Amino acid sequence: MKIVELNLIDFGKFHNQIIDFSTGLNVLYGENESGKTTIFKFIEGIFYGFAKSYLRTLRTTADYDKYMPWEGRNYRGSILFETNSNKYRIYRDFISKEYYIYDETTGTDISPELEGYSRSNLSFPGEFFFGIGSELFSKVFVIQEDLLSMEDQTKEILQDQLTQHSAQALESFSAYSSLQYLVNLKNEIGTTKAKKKPLGSLHHERENLLKELESLEDIRKEYEISISQLRALEEERELLEKEFSLSQTQALFEERSRLESAMNMKNNLNNEIKSLELEIKTSHLLNTVSDEEIDQYISNLHSLDRIKNDYDRISTAKKESFQRLKKLHSEFHLNKDVENRYKEIEKRYMKNKKLSKRIQYIFFFSILPLLMFLYSYYSGQINVFYISLVLLAAVILAVLLLFSAQKKLKDEIKQKTKSLVMDYDLPKLSTKELLQNYMPLHTDASSTSEYTLIQEQIEDYDLRIDHLIRQEDEKTEELRAFLFKIDKVDILTFEELENLKNREKSIIETCIQKKSLLKQVESEFDFTRLNYLRDLKLEKKDVEKFETINEKVRDNSTKISALKERISFLEPKLEQLLESTERVEELNVKIEYYNNRRKGIELAIESINLAKNNIYKNYIPRINNMLSTLMSELRGEGAVFKMGDQFNLSFLNSSDKYISEESLSSGTFDQIMILIRLFLIEEIFKDEFPLILDDAFIRTDQRRLGILLDYLAEISDYRQILLFTCQQREKELLDNKNIEYHYMNL
């Protein structure tokens, strides 16, 4: 068989992707996550439909959901392959669970013509063309890096394939199928504990019947005791019935209870009739009112709703305006404080500047006394000297006083500036920078105007609210006047008004019925005796005595009914005694038959297993010889490997001791498992089915990989090889060895 073309219409990450393969060795290179595994899963899915094996009901594997298309709603594809010189195309729609097998030459669907075809069997294409199930296909013909070891079920199927291959004289014989058939027969018979199977069901029925037979004697005794108890209870009942007679006191007590209940009913009926008569009167009066008055009433109802809505809206607006007014009032006083403090700082700052100028003037005018002092000092004029000295001392004193006042003023300015900055969270600036960059927050004309405007709005809202209240009072008075005409106090809604107007007839009928019932009650009961009965002051102890006797009678009746029911139940059980005994004898015969049949099946299973083990053990030496030869070549030194009858592996180490497969390196173990599978494929499956390897040589070194590639190239002369890899070294080795191959790059 040769796979010619894959058409991944919608599968996993691929959309309308066509991949062509050639005869012999095909190398498909792709980096991780490029879709290599998706491609060989597509091959498996087209042939086997992702259906779980060995299940009676249709179930899909996890791969069905895993490889849903990333884009698009379709989930389908096809494979073109060639076998026995004929080309076929398998088309599969994974969503609808439908598949078709076409003859590529004629384009016709040949599925129904194939032997064993069943549309419900999703695995049919693979089972027909490969002759094996999906489990064996994915475990043998697909070799993956992480799935090289074989599970127990795979080993069992391979052992069966070896048995079939050896038993050439019995071409139709399948040890695995025969064992499965015998095991199914054995399971169908079941065990004594499996109650749903024949043997267990019969055994369970017999056990129940034996228990029933054992209990029949107890049932007979219980029946006799029940009869005796029934007679005693019936005698007790006769005595109680003699005591059971209604006393006069009890009769009077019950009569009073009935009359009081009837009086309550009478009072309730009178109240209901009065209420209905009021409604009839209102309804009658309502019909005498003109339609214009009713329309006006309804209009007034609507007006009241509108007035209420306007009132709520204006009240909300007034509340919002009042909140804004309070905020403006607060801001006004806040800004006043800032303005006053700012002006005070500004006033002291200007005063400080004036002091500075005065000091400058004094320094300027101090030049004259200083010159006089110097002149008199050098000229010797004593009078002028003293005068100039006095003047100079006065100037110095004045300067000192001014400097002291200026320092005090500066400290005050600095303190007030700091206080203003801290209180109102202003930037930290000098007094000069503050006066230059931050003008006082005056209450501007716009704020004053807004304050006045809001006050006017609030006054307007008050006027409008007063007007709405007057309107509401007027409309309410009009409604009350209308209700007075129809003898109603509470305001009626439009729906209540309409209901009252239209229900006059039904109210009258109800009232008539209530009066009729009242008349019947008054005729049935003599209420004139009620006061008399109430005055009798009946003793409750007499009633309690009656109730005690009555309770005993009820209890006695309950026990008699239970005993009669139990006796009726026991009588048929006694009749079943003979029937149950005969049924137990029949069951013993059937149980013996199934036990003998089960022993025969177990003997047949043991014989087949013995024959199967003897047959496939003939292959063990050949597999061991092949493993030792090829592994010696791979290792570059002599190697002895042994594989047991359960595919368990061991090898001979340098100390001439056989070591289990757990001691092998992961790379060596992978190579051995690949060689075992290749041997089994060559021995068991003579048909030239394609072989798929998905990153199977990840843990194989360069030298051993070259030897394995030579072997694959050798078998690719008669078997198609699909080698999936994420590395370039396979391509490099094949090129160096001049081996022909078909290369594809994803």
C-alpha positions in Angstrom: 0.0 0.0 0.0 1.2 3.5 -0.8 -0.3 6.8 0.4 -0.4 9.2 -2.5 -2.1 12.3 -1.3 -3.5 13.9 1.9 -6.2 16.6 1.5 -6.6 18.3 4.9 -9.7 20.3 4.1 -10.3 21.4 7.7 -8.3 19.5 10.4 -6.5 21.0 13.3 -4.4 24.0 12.3 -4.6 23.0 8.6 -7.1 24.4 6.1 -7.2 23.3 2.5 -3.7 21.8 2.8 -2.7 19.1 0.2 0.4 17.0 0.9 1.8 14.6 -1.7 3.9 11.5 -0.9 6.1 9.4 -3.1 7.0 5.7 -3.2 9.9 4.7 -0.8 11.4 7.0 1.8 9.6 10.3 2.5 11.1 12.9 4.9 8.7 15.5 6.2 10.6 18.3 8.1 8.9 20.7 10.4 9.8 22.7 13.6 7.9 22.0 16.8 4.2 23.0 16.7 4.4 23.0 12.8 1.8 20.2 12.6 3.7 16.9 12.0 1.8 15.0 14.7 -1.5 16.5 13.3 -0.7 15.0 9.8 -0.2 11.4 11.0 -3.2 11.8 13.3 -5.1 12.9 10.2 -4.1 9.6 8.5 -5.3 7.6 11.5 -8.5 9.6 11.8 -9.4 9.2 8.1 -8.9 5.4 8.2 -10.4 4.8 11.7 -12.6 7.8 12.5 -11.2 8.3 16.1 -13.6 5.5 17.2 -12.8 3.7 20.4 -12.2 0.0 19.9 -14.0 -2.9 21.6 -17.0 -0.8 22.6 -20.6 -1.7 21.7 -21.7 1.9 21.7 -20.1 4.6 19.5 -17.5 6.6 21.5 -14.7 8.7 20.2 -11.2 9.1 21.5 -9.8 12.3 23.0 -8.1 13.0 19.6 -11.5 13.8 18.1 -11.8 17.0 20.2 -8.1 17.7 20.2 -7.9 18.1 16.4 -11.0 20.1 15.8 -10.4 22.8 13.2 -8.9 26.0 14.5 -10.9 28.0 11.9 -14.1 27.2 10.1 -17.0 24.9 10.9 -16.1 22.0 8.7 -14.1 19.0 10.1 -13.2 16.8 7.2 -10.6 15.6 4.7 -9.6 12.8 2.4 -6.7 10.4 1.6 -5.8 9.0 -1.8 -3.9 5.7 -1.6 -2.9 2.9 -3.9 -3.1 -0.8 -3.1 -3.0 -3.9 -5.3 -2.5 -1.6 -8.4 -5.9 0.1 -7.6 -6.3 3.7 -6.4 -8.9 4.5 -3.7 -9.9 7.8 -2.0 -11.4 7.8 1.5 -13.5 10.9 2.3 -14.6 11.5 5.9 -16.8 14.1 7.6 -15.9 14.0 11.3 -18.9 16.1 12.3 -21.6 14.0 10.6 -19.7 10.7 11.3 -20.0 9.8 7.6 -17.3 8.3 5.3 -17.2 7.2 1.7 -14.7 4.9 -0.1 -14.4 5.9 -3.8 -12.7 4.1 -6.7 -10.5 6.8 -7.9 -10.7 5.5 -11.5 -14.5 5.5 -11.8 -15.3 8.0 -9.0 -18.0 5.7 -7.6 -18.7 4.9 -3.9 -17.7 1.3 -3.5 -18.2 1.2 0.3 -21.4 -1.0 0.3 -19.7 -3.5 -2.0 -16.9 -4.3 0.4 -17.1 -7.3 2.6 -18.1 -6.6 6.2 -19.1 -3.0 5.4 -21.3 -1.3 8.1 -22.0 2.4 8.0 -22.2 2.5 11.8 -18.6 1.1 12.1 -16.5 4.2 11.8 -13.3 2.1 11.8 -14.3 0.0 8.8 -11.9 1.6 6.2 -8.9 1.0 8.4 -10.0 -2.5 9.5 -10.7 -3.5 5.8 -7.6 -2.2 4.2 -5.1 -2.9 7.0 -6.8 -5.9 8.5 -6.2 -4.6 12.1 -7.9 -2.3 14.6 -7.0 1.3 15.3 -5.3 0.3 18.6 -2.8 -2.0 16.8 -2.3 0.4 13.9 -1.4 3.4 16.2 0.9 1.2 18.3 2.8 -0.7 15.6 2.7 1.2 12.3 3.1 4.6 14.0 6.4 4.9 15.9 6.6 8.0 18.2 9.2 9.2 20.5 7.0 9.3 23.6 5.0 6.1 22.7 7.8 3.6 22.0 7.0 1.2 24.9 4.1 -1.2 24.4 1.0 -1.5 26.7 -0.3 -4.9 27.8 -3.2 -4.9 25.4 -0.9 -4.2 22.5 1.4 -7.0 23.5 -1.6 -9.4 23.7 -2.8 -8.4 20.2 0.8 -8.9 18.8 1.0 -12.3 20.4 -2.3 -13.3 18.7 -0.9 -12.0 15.4 2.2 -14.2 15.8 -0.1 -17.1 16.6 -2.2 -16.6 13.5 0.9 -16.2 11.4 2.3 -19.5 12.7 -0.9 -21.5 12.4 -1.0 -21.4 8.6 -2.9 -24.6 8.5 -5.7 -23.0 10.4 -6.1 -19.8 8.3 -9.4 -18.9 10.0 -8.1 -19.5 13.5 -7.5 -16.5 15.7 -6.3 -17.3 19.3 -7.2 -13.8 20.4 -10.7 -13.9 18.8 -11.3 -17.4 20.1 -10.2 -16.4 23.6 -12.3 -13.3 23.4 -15.3 -15.4 22.3 -14.8 -17.9 25.1 -14.3 -15.2 27.7 -17.5 -13.5 26.5 -19.3 -16.8 26.8 -17.9 -17.3 30.3 -18.9 -13.7 31.2 -22.4 -14.2 29.8 -22.8 -17.2 32.1 -21.4 -15.2 35.0 -20.6 -16.2 38.5 -22.8 -17.0 41.5 -22.3 -13.4 42.7 -23.3 -11.7 39.4 -27.0 -11.4 39.9 -27.7 -10.0 36.4 -26.1 -13.0 34.7 -27.8 -16.5 34.2 -25.8 -18.4 36.8 -25.9 -15.7 39.4 -29.6 -15.0 38.7 -30.5 -18.6 39.2 -28.3 -18.9 42.3 -29.8 -15.8 43.7 -33.4 -17.0 43.0 -32.6 -20.3 44.7 -31.2 -18.7 47.7 -34.2 -16.5 48.1 -36.6 -19.5 47.6 -34.6 -21.4 50.3 -34.9 -18.5 52.7 -38.6 -18.3 51.8 -39.1 -22.0 52.5 -37.3 -21.7 55.8 -39.6 -18.8 56.7 -42.9 -20.5 55.8 -43.0 -22.4 59.1 -42.6 -19.1 60.9 -45.4 -17.7 58.7 -47.7 -20.6 59.7 -47.1 -19.9 63.4 -47.6 -16.2 62.8 -50.9 -16.9 61.1 -52.2 -18.9 64.0 -51.2 -16.2 66.5 -52.9 -13.6 64.4 -56.1 -15.5 64.3 -56.1 -15.8 68.1 -55.3 -12.1 68.6 -58.2 -11.2 66.1 -60.7 -13.1 68.2 -59.6 -11.4 71.4 -59.9 -8.0 69.8 -63.3 -8.7 68.5 -64.5 -9.7 72.0 -63.0 -6.4 73.3 -64.8 -4.5 70.6 -68.2 -5.9 71.8 -67.6 -4.7 75.3 -66.6 -1.2 74.1 -69.7 -0.9 72.0 -71.8 -1.5 75.0 -70.2 1.4 76.7 -70.3 3.5 73.6 -73.5 5.5 73.6 -73.9 9.3 73.3 -74.9 10.9 76.5 -77.4 13.7 76.7 -74.5 16.0 77.7 -72.5 15.1 74.7 -75.5 15.6 72.4 -76.1 19.1 73.9 -72.4 19.9 73.6 -72.3 19.0 69.9 -75.6 20.9 69.3 -74.1 24.1 70.8 -70.9 23.7 68.7 -73.0 23.3 65.6 -75.1 26.4 66.4 -72.1 28.5 67.2 -70.5 27.6 63.9 -73.8 28.4 62.1 -74.0 31.7 64.0 -70.5 32.7 62.8 -71.5 31.8 59.3 -74.7 33.9 59.6 -72.8 36.9 60.9 -70.2 36.7 58.1 -73.0 36.4 55.5 -74.7 39.5 57.0 -71.4 41.5 56.8 -70.8 40.4 53.2 -74.4 41.3 52.2 -74.0 44.7 53.7 -70.8 45.3 51.8 -72.3 44.0 48.5 -75.4 46.3 49.0 -73.1 49.3 49.4 -71.3 48.4 46.2 -74.6 47.9 44.4 -75.7 51.3 45.7 -72.5 52.9 44.6 -72.6 51.2 41.2 -76.3 52.3 40.8 -75.4 55.9 41.7 -72.4 55.8 39.3 -74.7 54.9 36.4 -76.9 58.0 37.2 -73.8 60.2 36.9 -73.3 61.8 33.5 -70.3 60.7 31.2 -69.1 64.3 31.4 -68.8 64.1 35.2 -67.0 60.8 35.0 -64.6 62.2 32.3 -64.0 65.2 34.5 -63.3 62.9 37.5 -60.8 60.9 35.4 -59.3 64.2 34.2 -58.9 65.3 37.8 -57.1 62.0 38.6 -54.7 62.7 35.8 -54.3 66.3 36.9 -53.4 65.1 40.5 -50.8 62.7 39.1 -49.3 65.6 37.0 -49.4 68.0 40.0 -47.6 65.4 42.1 -44.9 64.9 39.4 -44.5 68.7 39.0 -44.3 69.1 42.8 -41.6 66.4 43.1 -39.6 67.9 40.2 -39.8 71.5 41.5 -39.0 70.3 45.1 -35.9 68.5 43.8 -34.8 71.6 41.8 -35.4 73.8 44.9 -33.3 71.5 47.0 -30.5 71.6 44.5 -30.7 75.4 44.3 -30.6 75.7 48.0 -27.5 73.5 48.2 -25.8 75.7 45.6 -26.8 78.9 47.6 -25.3 77.4 50.8 -22.1 76.7 48.9 -21.9 80.2 47.4 -22.6 81.7 50.9 -19.7 79.6 52.3 -17.4 80.6 49.5 -18.3 84.2 50.0 -17.2 84.2 53.7 -14.1 82.2 52.9 -13.0 84.6 50.2 -13.7 87.6 52.5 -11.3 86.1 55.1 -8.6 85.6 52.4 -9.1 89.1 51.1 -8.8 90.7 54.5 -5.7 88.8 55.4 -4.2 89.5 51.9 -4.9 93.3 52.3 -3.4 93.3 55.8 -0.2 91.7 54.4 -0.2 94.1 51.5 -0.7 97.1 53.9 2.3 96.1 56.0 4.4 95.4 53.0 3.7 98.9 51.6 4.4 100.4 55.1 7.7 98.5 55.1 8.6 100.0 51.7 7.9 103.5 53.1 10.2 102.9 56.0 12.9 101.8 53.6 12.5 105.1 51.7 12.7 107.1 54.9 15.9 105.4 55.9 17.3 106.2 52.5 16.3 109.9 52.9 17.9 110.0 56.4 21.1 108.5 55.1 21.1 111.1 52.3 20.5 114.1 54.7 23.1 112.7 57.1 25.8 113.7 54.7 25.5 117.4 55.7 26.1 116.9 59.5 28.9 114.5 58.6 30.6 117.1 56.4 30.1 119.7 59.1 31.6 117.3 61.7 34.6 116.7 59.5 35.1 120.4 58.6 34.9 121.5 62.3 37.1 118.7 63.4 39.9 119.8 61.0 39.3 123.5 61.2 39.1 123.7 65.0 35.7 125.4 65.2 34.4 124.1 68.4 30.8 125.4 68.1 30.3 123.9 64.8 31.9 120.6 65.9 29.4 120.2 68.8 26.4 121.2 66.7 27.4 118.7 63.9 28.1 116.0 66.6 24.6 116.4 68.0 23.0 116.3 64.6 25.0 113.2 63.6 23.9 111.5 66.9 20.3 112.3 66.2 20.6 110.9 62.7 22.1 107.6 64.0 19.4 107.3 66.6 16.7 107.9 64.1 18.2 105.3 61.8 18.4 102.7 64.6 14.7 103.3 65.6 13.6 103.0 61.9 15.6 99.8 61.5 14.1 98.3 64.7 10.5 99.2 63.5 11.3 97.8 60.0 12.5 94.4 61.5 9.4 94.1 63.6 7.2 94.8 60.6 9.1 92.3 58.4 8.6 89.6 61.1 4.9 90.3 61.2 4.7 90.2 57.4 6.6 86.9 57.3 4.4 85.3 60.0 1.1 86.4 58.4 2.3 85.2 54.9 3.3 81.8 56.3 -0.1 81.5 58.1 -2.0 82.4 54.9 0.0 79.9 52.8 -0.6 77.1 55.4 -4.3 77.8 56.0 -5.2 77.8 52.3 -2.6 75.4 50.9 -0.8 77.9 48.7 2.7 77.4 47.2 5.6 78.3 49.5 6.6 81.8 48.2 8.1 85.0 49.5 5.8 87.9 50.4 6.7 89.8 47.3 6.1 86.7 45.1 2.8 86.1 46.8 1.6 89.7 46.3 2.8 89.6 42.7 1.4 86.2 41.6 -1.7 85.6 43.8 -4.4 88.2 43.7 -7.0 87.9 46.5 -10.0 85.7 45.7 -12.5 88.6 45.5 -16.1 87.7 45.3 -16.5 88.8 41.7 -19.6 90.2 40.1 -20.5 86.9 38.5 -20.6 85.1 41.9 -22.8 87.8 43.3 -25.0 87.7 40.3 -25.3 83.9 40.6 -26.1 84.2 44.3 -28.9 86.7 43.6 -30.2 84.6 40.7 -30.4 81.5 42.8 -32.3 83.4 45.5 -34.8 84.6 42.9 -35.1 81.0 41.6 -35.9 79.7 45.1 -38.5 82.4 45.6 -40.0 81.4 42.2 -40.0 77.7 43.2 -41.9 78.6 46.4 -44.5 80.5 44.4 -44.9 77.6 42.0 -45.1 75.0 44.9 -47.8 77.2 46.5 -49.7 77.3 43.3 -49.5 73.5 42.9 -50.7 73.0 46.4 -53.7 75.2 45.7 -54.4 73.3 42.5 -54.1 70.0 44.4 -56.7 71.2 47.0 -59.1 72.3 44.2 -58.8 69.0 42.3 -59.2 67.0 45.6 -62.4 69.0 46.5 -63.8 68.2 43.0 -63.0 64.5 43.4 -64.6 64.5 46.9 -67.7 66.1 45.5 -68.0 63.4 42.8 -67.4 60.6 45.4 -70.1 62.2 47.6 -72.6 61.8 44.7 -71.8 58.0 44.5 -71.7 57.6 48.3 -68.0 56.8 48.5 -65.3 58.2 50.8 -62.0 56.9 49.5 -60.7 58.0 46.2 -61.3 55.5 43.4 -58.7 54.9 40.7 -59.7 54.7 37.0 -59.5 50.9 37.0 -61.6 50.6 40.2 -64.2 53.0 38.8 -64.5 51.0 35.6 -64.6 47.7 37.5 -67.4 49.1 39.8 -69.4 50.4 36.8 -69.2 47.1 34.9 -69.7 44.7 37.8 -73.2 45.9 39.0 -74.9 42.8 37.5 -72.4 40.3 38.9 -72.5 42.0 42.4 -76.3 41.8 42.4 -76.2 38.1 41.5 -73.6 37.5 44.3 -75.7 39.4 46.8 -78.8 37.3 45.9 -76.8 34.1 46.4 -75.5 35.3 49.8 -79.1 36.2 50.8 -80.3 32.8 49.7 -77.5 31.1 51.7 -78.4 33.2 54.7 -82.0 32.3 54.5 -81.1 28.6 54.2 -78.9 28.8 57.3 -81.6 30.6 59.3 -84.1 27.9 58.3 -81.9 25.0 59.1 -80.8 26.2 62.6 -82.8 27.3 65.6 -80.7 30.1 66.9 -83.1 30.7 69.8 -81.7 27.7 71.6 -78.1 29.0 71.4 -78.5 31.3 74.5 -80.2 28.5 76.3 -77.3 26.0 75.5 -74.7 28.6 76.5 -76.4 29.1 79.9 -76.4 25.3 80.6 -72.6 25.4 81.3 -71.9 21.9 80.0 -69.3 20.0 81.9 -66.3 19.2 79.7 -65.3 16.1 81.7 -68.3 14.2 80.3 -67.1 15.0 76.8 -63.6 13.9 77.7 -65.0 10.6 79.0 -66.8 10.1 75.7 -63.7 10.9 73.8 -61.6 8.4 75.8 -64.1 5.6 74.9 -64.2 6.7 71.3 -60.4 6.7 71.1 -60.3 3.1 72.4 -62.8 2.0 69.8 -60.8 3.6 67.0 -57.6 2.0 68.3 -59.4 -1.4 68.5 -60.7 -1.0 64.9 -57.2 -0.1 63.6 -55.7 -3.2 65.2 -58.4 -5.5 63.8 -57.9 -4.0 60.3 -54.1 -4.6 60.5 -54.6 -8.2 61.6 -57.1 -9.0 58.9 -54.7 -7.4 56.3 -51.8 -9.5 57.7 -53.9 -12.7 57.6 -54.9 -12.0 54.0 -51.2 -11.6 53.2 -50.1 -14.8 54.9 -52.7 -17.1 53.4 -51.3 -17.0 49.8 -47.8 -17.5 51.2 -48.9 -20.9 52.7 -50.2 -21.9 49.3 -46.8 -21.1 47.7 -45.1 -23.7 49.8 -45.5 -26.6 47.2 -44.8 -24.3 44.2 -41.6 -23.0 45.8 -40.3 -26.5 46.6 -40.9 -27.6 42.9 -39.1 -24.4 41.7 -36.0 -25.1 43.8 -35.7 -28.5 42.2 -35.8 -27.0 38.7 -33.2 -24.4 39.7 -30.8 -27.0 40.9 -30.9 -28.7 37.5 -30.2 -25.5 35.6 -27.4 -24.4 38.0 -25.7 -27.7 37.5 -25.9 -27.3 33.7 -24.3 -23.8 33.8 -21.6 -24.9 36.2 -20.6 -27.8 33.9 -20.6 -25.4 30.9 -18.5 -22.9 32.7 -15.9 -25.6 33.6 -15.8 -26.7 29.9 -15.1 -23.1 28.8 -12.4 -22.6 31.3 -10.7 -25.8 30.1 -10.9 -24.6 26.5 -9.4 -21.2 27.5 -6.5 -23.0 29.3 -5.9 -25.3 26.2 -5.8 -22.3 23.8 -3.5 -20.3 26.0 -1.1 -23.3 26.2 -1.2 -23.8 22.4 -0.7 -20.1 21.8 2.3 -19.9 24.1 3.9 -22.9 22.4 3.4 -21.3 18.9 4.7 -17.8 19.5 7.7 -19.0 21.5 9.1 -20.2 18.1 9.5 -16.5 17.2 11.5 -15.6 20.4 14.8 -17.0 19.2 14.6 -15.3 15.8 13.7 -11.9 17.5 16.6 -12.3 20.0 19.0 -13.2 17.1 17.9 -10.1 15.1 18.2 -7.8 18.2 21.6 -9.1 19.1 22.9 -8.7 15.5 21.5 -5.2 14.8 22.3 -3.9 18.3 25.9 -5.1 17.9 26.1 -3.1 14.7 24.5 -0.1 16.4 26.7 -0.3 19.6 29.9 -1.1 17.6 30.6 -4.1 19.9 29.2 -7.5 20.5 25.8 -7.5 22.3 23.4 -10.2 23.5 19.8 -9.3 24.0 16.9 -11.5 25.1 13.2 -10.9 24.8 10.8 -13.0 27.0 7.4 -14.4 26.0 5.7 -11.2 27.4 8.0 -8.9 25.4 10.1 -8.2 28.5 13.7 -7.3 27.6 17.1 -8.1 29.1 20.7 -7.9 28.0 24.0 -9.6 28.9 26.5 -7.1 30.5 30.2 -7.4 30.7 30.0 -9.5 33.8 27.9 -12.1 31.9 24.8 -11.2 33.9 21.4 -10.5 32.3 20.2 -7.1 33.3 16.6 -5.9 32.9 15.5 -3.2 30.4 15.3 -0.6 33.2 19.1 -0.4 33.3 19.3 0.5 29.6 19.7 4.1 28.5 16.6 5.8 27.1 18.3 6.0 23.7 19.2 2.3 23.6 15.8 1.3 24.8 14.2 3.4 22.0 16.4 1.8 19.4 15.5 -1.7 20.6 11.8 -1.0 20.6 12.0 0.4 17.1 13.8 -2.7 15.9 11.3 -5.0 17.6 8.4 -3.2 15.9 10.2 -3.3 12.5 10.8 -7.1 12.9 7.1 -7.7 13.9 5.9 -5.6 11.0 8.1 -7.6 8.6 7.1 -11.0 10.1 3.4 -10.5 10.8 2.2 -8.0 8.2 3.5 -9.3 4.9 1.3 -6.6 3.2 3.4 -3.6 2.3 1.7 -1.1 4.6 3.2 2.3 5.1 5.4 2.9 8.2 5.1 6.2 10.0 7.9 7.5 12.3 7.3 10.7 14.3 10.5 12.1 15.9 11.4 8.5 16.7 15.2 9.2 16.7 15.4 12.2 19.1 17.5 10.2 21.6 19.7 8.5 18.9 23.2 9.6 18.3 24.6 10.5 14.8 26.4 7.2 14.1 23.5 4.9 15.1 21.0 7.2 13.3 23.1 6.6 10.1 22.8 2.8 10.5 19.1 3.0 11.2 18.6 5.2 8.1 20.4 2.6 6.0 18.0 0.0 7.3 15.0 2.2 6.5 16.3 2.9 3.0 16.6 -0.9 2.5 13.1 -1.7 3.5 11.7 1.4 1.6 12.3 -0.5 -1.6 9.1 -2.4 -0.9 7.4 -0.4 1.9 6.5 3.3 2.0 8.3 5.1 4.9 6.9 8.4 6.2 9.6 10.0 8.4 8.5 13.0 10.4 11.4 15.0 12.1 12.1 18.4 13.6 15.8 18.2 12.9 17.9 18.6 9.7 20.4 15.8 10.6 18.3 13.1 8.9 18.4 15.1 5.6 22.1 15.7 6.0 22.9 12.0 6.6 20.7 10.9 3.7 22.4 13.4 1.4 25.8 12.2 2.5 24.9 8.6 1.9 23.3 9.4 -1.5 20.1 7.8 -0.5 17.1 8.7 -2.6 14.2 10.2 -0.7 11.3 12.7 -1.1 11.7 15.8 1.0 8.9 18.1 2.3 9.3 21.2 4.5 6.2 22.3 6.5 
